[in-house]
Amino acid sequence: MVTTEEIEKSVDEWHISFEHNSIKDNEEKWFEEQLLQQFSN
């Protein structure tokens, strides 16, 4: 039997990793844009 606390804990961890991944994606996109701008100049 899974307790509510365990469910909440795993949901929190999922949210944290999800947010972390989207932040990472945004940083990579930003970095690529910076590189493209440098090369286009």
C-alpha positions as CSV (number, residue, x, y, z in Angstrom):
1,M,0.0,0.0,0.0
2,V,1.4,3.3,-1.0
3,T,0.9,6.2,1.5
4,T,-0.2,9.6,0.5
5,E,3.2,11.0,1.7
6,E,5.1,8.7,-0.6
7,I,2.9,9.8,-3.5
8,E,3.4,13.5,-2.7
9,K,7.1,13.0,-2.4
10,S,7.4,11.3,-5.8
11,V,5.1,14.0,-7.4
12,D,7.4,16.7,-5.9
13,E,10.5,15.0,-7.3
14,W,8.8,14.7,-10.7
15,H,8.0,18.4,-10.6
16,I,11.5,19.3,-9.6
17,S,13.1,17.2,-12.4
18,F,10.6,18.4,-14.9
19,E,11.3,22.1,-14.1
20,H,15.0,21.4,-14.1
21,N,14.8,19.8,-17.6
22,S,12.8,22.7,-19.0
23,I,15.3,25.2,-17.6
24,K,18.1,23.2,-19.1
25,D,16.4,23.1,-22.5
26,N,15.9,26.9,-22.4
27,E,19.5,27.4,-21.5
28,E,20.6,25.2,-24.4
29,K,18.3,27.1,-26.8
30,W,19.7,30.4,-25.5
31,F,23.2,29.2,-25.9
32,E,22.6,28.1,-29.5
33,E,21.1,31.4,-30.3
34,Q,24.1,33.2,-28.9
35,L,26.4,31.1,-31.0
36,L,24.3,31.7,-34.1
37,Q,24.4,35.4,-33.5
38,Q,28.1,35.4,-33.1
39,F,28.6,33.5,-36.4
40,S,26.2,35.6,-38.3
41,N,28.1,38.8,-37.3
